Amino acid sequence: MWTVATFVLLVGGDKRGRAQRPFYRQLIAKADMLYTEHLDREKKTAKKRGGK
């Protein structure tokens, strides 16, 4: 059985006085990093439980 899940990661910040494009690039990079860390933790947890 396959399970499909969709996630949205919300990252916020104060962009007053900052250019829009670099601001959002930084937020996207942070969101990517946080999601990668989450996946790494999930993989470690699955291995401890005997999964893949």
Residue pairs with C-beta under 8 A, 6 or more apart in sequence:
7 35
9 31
9 34
9 35
11 27
11 30
11 31
11 34
12 27
13 23
13 26
13 27
15 23
46 52
